[in-house]
Amino acid sequence: MWGKLALLACAAVSGFAQDAVTNATSGPWTAKLNGTWRWHAGDDARWAAPSLDDSNWLVLKIPGPPPQTAGLYWVRLKVRMSGLSSPALLVGPIASAYELYWDGKRLGDFGQPCSRLFVPRWQVFPLPNSEAARGQHTLALRGCIAMYPGTRPSRVVAGDNRIGERESIEEVQTALFARDFRSLLLGLLVGFTIFLAGCYFLLLPPSVAQGGAFRWLGAFLIARALVDLNEFYVNFGPLVLASDVVGRFTWLFVCLGPVFWIEFAYSLFRRRAPWAARCLEILFLMWGANAILQILPMFGSITAWTFILGLVPPLAVAADEARKRTSGARVVVAIVSGYTIASLIAIADIFYGASIPSAFYLAGFRLWHLDAALLILVPAMAMQIHKINQRFRDEQERLRGEMEAARHVQELLVPSQSINVPGFDIDASYHPATEVGGDFFQLFSTSNDALLLVVGDVSGKGMKAALLVSVIVGALQNRQSDAPGALLSQLNAVLLSRSQGGFTTCSCALFTADGFLTIASGGHLAPYRNGEEVATPSGLPLGIDGDAHWTELRIELEPGDRMMWVSDGVVEARNGKRDLLGFQRAQELSTRTASEIAEAARQFGQEDDITVVSVTRVPVHML
């Protein structure tokens, strides 16, 4: 079979088919069985008899419209011929399955009428020599036409049914077969190209920007390509699947296409499909399921209008994005408009028999308007992918540079090592998250041998947070007072015009040489003293209210007392089950060293910057 197809492909390309048909038509050994046939709906074996009076049967012109009937029907033709040495009949696309009778005797069949139907093909039926005498004969055909659910039948029954010498008939069969192969060859190549393009889009790596949208496009192209490839199969593949079975799967692919097309349009512009579009998708899925299960009858007009309405959402969302001047939206509008026009032509042709054909011919090769639109869509979308990913890479490169700069700034603003202040032991650990955050802490040795500690967290991430931390550190270095409450007021004044809707939590602690600790907190987590939480006065975060004030807490530390501050990156660490580390575990960890606490939070599941700072009053005998 496939070797024969290869030979026919060569014949089709070389133009053999057209010449052979012309010679056969003009030659003396074949004659077309055109003209007036008689047809009758129903089934009766007696209608094959040559003596039957069929003058009251309806007239069927071939070539012309097929019988408009459901179920079985019979057609008859009177044939007058002279003697032939080896006569034969050539029967073409006259029915999806039929039985053939010559003068009341069964010659053969194609499929099984109304039970096992196939797409009509050119079939040769030899006639017995004894039946080829001169005179009038009766050709009768018992047939059935298969239609895809919800569609109209073909508008024309082909007029290439012939009778003649068997050798000439077989030459004509080969020529017509090659002609049909040639007409579908371009569709095969286009379908295969669209299928490969669909696989390309469907298998795009996750790193591709908007890859989800283009994977929907890939699914749509594959569904459309399977329709084209299926058409070639039913015309030239082995007769394994009946046409009604093939038609069901073809209809399934046809119904899945609009679902993928709608999802592609909305995903491309990162928009959520509205409920109306979702309802259409559900309706298409119902039509597709029904095509396989055959639960409900298919309603031609309702089905047609479903497909028409399915073209609206993609066109509407593309037009809306073009109105907003979204990058690339105009190109998408042009592509979607072309596909919409081609789809409307196909719908008008398939469902309503409009005079506008849904395909056109190029040098004898047939091409669907839909496929022509997709041939433009595929390279256009490939170029769009290239542009989107180029912009994505540029943006990623810009963000990467920004993050590196922010991390560099942050590393400069967080002390790399502790300072030495007599009477106090300082322990600190800082672990930034993958994305640059806003944690900071600063240590200062004052003129009266006191230690000033400032711990805080700027809301937000990235360069903006890092730059705001640099402003805070600059303000601390130029501070006017070491008193925690006054220092928070000074920082608040600096941040009011720079926070831009954000805020900063901050805790200031002043350790004096006589063992006293003064604390003021602006929304920061309370510190721990020897594993117990210190009830510090609550205060607003910085950068929110210019009239805010912060109350100070003064406590006396005993030698060996240890004060521990942790950032929210410790408390809000999450494990694989999305459980928080929480305040209870943080308090239990607060008696450990800073590095041990930070490592425990990292092992639990770090999601934010982790900052841990402890200050221990050293006993007098250790000085």
C-alpha positions, 0 to 999 in steps of 0.5 A: 500500500505505502509503496503504491502511495510513493509511486502515486506521489511521484505521478502526482507531482509529475502531472501524470494524473491530469494527462491520463484522465484527459486521454481516458475521457477522450479515448474510445474504450471508456465512457462516463456514467453521467446523466440522469439516474433514478433514486428512491429512499428505502430498501427493497431487494427487488429494486435491483431487477432490470424489469422494474419500472423506475420511471416514477423514481426521483431524478438524480443528476450526476454530477450533482447534489447527492440524495438528501436522505438518511438511511438506505437508498437505491439508485439505478441507471440504464446503460447501452453499450456495444460488445467489450472484450473485458468490460469493467465498471469504475465506481467513485465517490457515489456513496460511503458504502454500497452494493452493486448490481448489474442486471439484477446480479450482485457484482460486489460491494464497498463497505456495508451500507449503513453499518460499516461506512468508509470514505468513498474511493475509486473501485473497479468491478469487472463485468462477466463477458457473458453480460457484456453483449450489446444492448441495454443493461441496468446498473443498480446501487444500494447505498448509504451516505455517511455524514459527520455529526451536525454537518451537511452532506457533500454538495456534489456527487462526482461524475467520474463513474465509468464503464469500459475495457478493464485495462483502460478502466484501471488506468483511469482508476490509477490516474484519478487516484493520483489526482486525488492524492495530488490534491491532498498532498499539500494538505498532508505536508501542511498538516505534518508541518503544523503537527511538528510546530505544535510539538515544538510549542508544546515541548517548550522548556519551563524557562521560556517566558509565557511558556504556558500560553505557547503550550496551549498554542501547541495543543491547538496546532496538534488538534488542527493537524490531526484533522488534516492528517486524519483526512489523508488517512481516510482517503488513502490509508488502509480500510481499518476504521469505518468512516463513522468511527474516524468521523467521531475522532475527527469531530473530537479534535475539531471541538478541542481546538477552540478550547485550546485557542481560547486558553492560548489567547488569555494566557498570552496576555496573562489574563483570566478567562471570563465566565462566558469563555469558560462556558463556551469551553465547557460546551465545546468539551460536551460536543467533543464527548458527545461525538465519541459517546453519541448520547445526544443528536448533533444540532447543526445550527446550534453547533455552528453558532457554538463555533462562531461564538467560540471565535469571539473571546480570543479576538476580543481579548487581543483587540482589548490589549491592542487598544491598551497598546500592549507590546505585540498585541497588534500582531496577535490581532492580525493573526487572530483576525485571519484565523477568525475569517478562515474559520467563518468561511469553513463554518459557512461551507460545512454547516450551511453549504455557502458558495464560498469554498473552505479550500482553494487550489494552488497548481492542483494542490488543495489547501484549506483556508484554515491551514493557510492562516495557520501557516502564517500564524506559526512563524509569527508566533515563533518570532513573538516567542523570540521577542518575548524571551529576548525582553525576558532575558534582558529583564532578568539580566537587569534584575540580576545586576540589581540584585547583585548590587543590592546584595553588595550594598547589604553586605557593606551595611551589615557588620562583618565582625563584632566590635569590642566593648569592655564588659560585653560579649557580642555574638551575631549571625546573618544569613540573607535569603535568596532574594535580597531583603531588608534586615539590618543591625548596627553596633556602636561603641559610645564615648562613655564606654556604652554599647548601642545596638540597633536591629531592624527590618525594612519592608520589601525586598530588592534594591529598594529595601537595600537602599533604604537600609543604607539611608538608615545606616547613614542616619545612625552614623550621624545620630544626634542622640544615643537614647533609644527613644530619641533615636527612633524619633530621629529615624522616623523623621528620616523615613517618613518621606522615603518609605513610599507606603512601606515601613521599618521595624526597629529595636534600639538598645543601649547597654551602659557600663554600670549594667543597665539596659535601655530599650525602645521598640518600633514594632520589632520582635521582643528580645529574649533575656536568658530564654525568656521574652522581655515585655517591651513597650509596643510602638509603631513601626517607623515611617508611618506617623510623624507624631509617633513617640516611643516609650523606653524600658530600663532594666538592670542586667546581672553579670552573665545575663544574655539578651537575644534579638532574632528577626522574623526570618527565624520565626517565619521559617517554614518546613516542607509541610508549610509549618512555621517555626513559630515563637515557641520554638524560637524562644526554646532556641534563644538560649543557644549561640547566634550561629546555632539559632541561625542554622536551626532556622535555615535547616527548618526552612529559610524563606527570609533573611535571618538575623540573630544578635546576642549581647551578654554582660560579662561577669566582673571576674572575667574582665 
